[in-house]
Amino acid sequence: MVVSSFLVRIVVFFSVIDSAFAAELTGLPSGDRQSIELACILAKGEGPVAYHTCLNGQLARLGNSRAPDLTQLSNSDRQSIELACILAKGEGPAAYHTCLSSQLGRLGNSRAPDLTQLSNSDRQSIELACILAKGEGPVAYHSASTANWPV
């Protein structure tokens, strides 16, 4: 009976901690929440103390940081930036925001060459030849696309 009572108290204690933390994460944009959960996935397997310590650390690093607006970019540039920052996303939203901002800064006013004037075959060939560069960000992709332009 004593052990049972003790276990009930532990379960209640951790459920209170868990619900208190859930409230802190609910105010975040879904992308930031997902990034924090991804960054803390290993800590979650170590138990609630390690998990909540990780969540606290991620929230502290995030502070008031927000992801930059990528809506004005072309789909190709947005996808390239997101792909280039995929590893940073797993480190948490603060690292992801920093990566996105860095990629946007490097991009500046650069735009991808217009591939619509090419034949489907040439366009597909350029996209295939530049697939690895796309993962390095839009600047690398634009450069590779231009270098592979048919003569």
MARROKE-847855 format. One record per residue: x, y, z of N, C-alpha, C, CB in turn. Coordinates in steps of 0.2 Angstrom, whole numbers, plus 2048, in hexadecimal, padded with zeros to 3 digits. Glycine has a CB too. Example, Ala and Ser with C-alpha at 12.3 -4.5 7.8 and 13.67 -1.06 7.14 Angstrom:
2
8427E482783E7EA8278427F08278397EA82D
8407F58238447FB8248408008278467FD81D
This chain:
151
8047FA8008008008008048068007FB800806
80A80680480E80C80481280D7FD81480B80A
8148087FA8178087F481280B7EF81A8027F1
80C8087EF80780B7EA8058127EB8008067EB
8058147F180381B7F28098207F080281C7FA
80F81D7F18158217EF8158217E781C81D7F1
81481C7E481381C7DC80E8217DA8128157D9
8088217DD8038257DB80582D7DB7FD8247DF
80982E7E180B8357E28108377DC80F8367E9
8158327DB81A8337D58168357CF81F82E7D5
8118317CD80E8327C780A8387C780882C7C6
80783A7CC8048417CC8098467CC8008417D3
80E8467CF81484B7CF81684C7C881A8497D3
8188467C481A8477BD8158497B981D8417BB
80E8487BA80984A7B58088517B68038467B7
8098547BC80985B7BD80E85F7BA80985D7C5
81485C7BA81A85F7B781985F7AF82185B7B9
8178597AD8168587A681085D7A38138517A4
80B85E7A78068637A580886A7A57FF8627A9
80C86B7AA80F8727AB8138747A58128737B1
81786F7A381B87079D81887179782186A79D
81286C79680E86D79080C87378F809867790
80A87779480787D79480C88279180488079A
81288179381888679181988578981E885795
81887F78781A87E78081487F77B81C87777F
80E88077E80888177A80888877780288077E
80B88D77A80B89377781089477180D89877C
81488F77081989076A81688E76481F88B76C
81989075E81688E75881888775781A892752
81488375381487C75381B87A75080F87974E
81F87E74C82587C74982A87C74F827881744
82A88175382E88275982D87C75E82E88875D
82787B75F82587576482886E76181D875765
82786D75B82A867758831867758827866750
83486C75783C86D75783E86B75E83E873755
83B86E76383D86D76A83C86576C83987176F
83686276A83585B76B83A85776882E85A769
83C85976284185575E848855762841857757
84985B76485085C76785085976E851864768
84B85877184A85477884884D77784685877C
84884A77184584377184A83E77584584176A
85083F77485483A77885483B78085C83B776
85384278285284378984C84078C85384B78A
84784078784083D78984183678B83B83E784
84583278884682B78984A82A79084A828784
84D83079285182F79984D83179F857834798
84783279D8428347A384083B7A38458327AA
83B83C7A78388437A783C8497AA8328437AC
8418477AE84584C7B184A84F7AB84A84A7B7
84D84A7A885184C7A284E84F79D85584579F
84884D79B84385079684285779883D84B795
83F85879E83D85F7A08438637A083A85F7A6
8498617A284F8657A285186779B8558617A5
85086279685186478F84C86978C85185D78B
84686878E84186D78C84287478F83A86B78E
84487479584687B79884C87E79584887A7A0
85187A79385787D78F85587F78985C87778F
85187B78584F87E77E84B88477F84A87877B
84688478484288A78484689078683D88978A
84B88F78A85089578C854897786855892792
85689378285A89477C85689877785D88E779
84F89677784B8997728498A0774844895772
8488A177A8468A877C8418AB77884C8AD77C
8428B177683C8B477283E8B376A83C8BC773
8428AF7688448AE76183E8AB75E84A8A9761
83D8AD7588388AB75383B8A974C8328B0752
8388A474983B8A374283A8A873D83789C740
83E8A973983D8AF7348388AD72F8448B0730
8358B272C82F8B07278328AE72182B8B7726
8308A871F8338A571882D8A671383589E719
8278A97148228A87108238AC70981C8AB713
8278B17098298B570382D8B16FE82B8BC705
8308AC7008358A86FC8318A46F783A8A4700
8348A26F283289D6EE8318966F183689C6E7
82D8926EF82D88B6F28348886F28288876EF
8378886EC83E8856EC8438886F18408866E5
84388F6F28488926F68468906FE8488996F6
83F8906FF83D88E70683F88770783588F707
83E88370383F87B70484787B70583D8776FE
84B87E70185287E7018558807088558826FB
85288670A85488871185288371685188F712
84C88171684A87C71B84E87671B84287A71A
85087371585486D71485B86F71785486B70D
85E87571686487671886487772086787D715
85F87872385E87972A85B87372E85A87F72C
85A86E72A85786872E85B865734856862728
86186573386586373986586873F86C862737
86586E73D86487374385D87374686587A740
85887174285187074585186B74B84C86E740
85586574A85686074F85A86275585985A74C
85D86875586186B75B85C86F75F86786F758
85687175C85287576085087B75B854877766
84B87F75D84888575984D88B75984288775C
85188C75E85689175E85B890759859892765
85E88A75986388875386088974D866881755
85988674C85688674685588E74384F883746
85289274885189974685889C74384E89D74C
85D89B74786489E74586689B73E86989C74A
86589573D86689273686289573186588A736
85C89673285789972D8598A072C850899730
85B8A473185D8AB7308638AB72C85D8AE737
8688A772E86E8A772A86D8A57238738A172D
8698A172186889F71A8648A571786389971A
8608A871A85C8AE7178618B37168568B071C
8668B571B86B8BA71A86F8B871486F8BA720
8718B27138758B070D8728B17078788A970E
86B8AF7078678B07018678B76FE8608AD702
8658BB7038658C270185F8C36FB86B8C56FE
8618C66F685D8C76F085E8C26EB85D8CE6EE
8628BD6EC8638B86E785D8B46E58698B36E9
85C8B36DF8568AF6DD8588A96D98518B36DA
8558A46D985689E6D48558A06CD8528986D6
85989D6C985889E6C285189B6C085D89B6BD
84E89E6BB84789C6B98488966B58438A26B5
8468906B784688A6B48408896AF8478846B8
83B88D6B083588C6AC83688C6A48308906AE
83B8906A283C89169B84088B69884189769A
84288669C84688069A84187A69884B87E69F
84387669483F87069383E86C69A84286B68E
83986869A8398636A083F85F6A183285F69F
84285D69C84885869D84D85C6A084A855696
84F86269D8548676A08538696A785586D69B
84D86B6A884B86D6AF84C8676B484486F6AF
84A8616B284B85B6B785285A6B88478556B4
85685A6B285D8596B286185E6B78608596AB
85F8646B78628696BB8608686C28608706B9
85A8666C48578656CA85B85F6CD8508646CB
85C85A6C985F8546CC8678556CD85F84E6C6
86A8596C887185B6C987285F6CF87485E6C3
86D8636D186E8686D786B8656DD86B86E6D5
86985F6DE86585D6E486985E6EA8638566E3
87085C6EA87485D6F08758646F287B8596EF
8768686ED87786F6EE8708726F18788736E8
86A8706F08648726F28648716FA85E86F6EF
86786C6FC86886B70486D86F70786A863705
87187370387587770687287E70787C878702
86D87F7048698867048688896FE86D88B709
86488E6FD8628906F68688946F385D8956F7
86D8976F687289A6F38768956EF87789E6F8
87888F6F287C88A6EF8778876E987D8846F4
8718866EA86C8846E586C8886DF8658826E8
86C88F6E086B8936DB8728936D786A89B6DD
8778936DA87E8926D787F88C6D38848936DC
87D8866D687D8806D28788806CC87B87A6D7
8728836CD86E8836C78708876C18678866CA
87388D6C38768916BE87C88E6BA8788986C1
88088A6BE8868876BC8848816B788A8846C1
87E87E6B887C8796B487787B6AF8788746B9
8768816AD8728846A88748816A187188B6A8
86F87F69D87187C69787388269286B878694
87888168E87B88668A877886683882884688
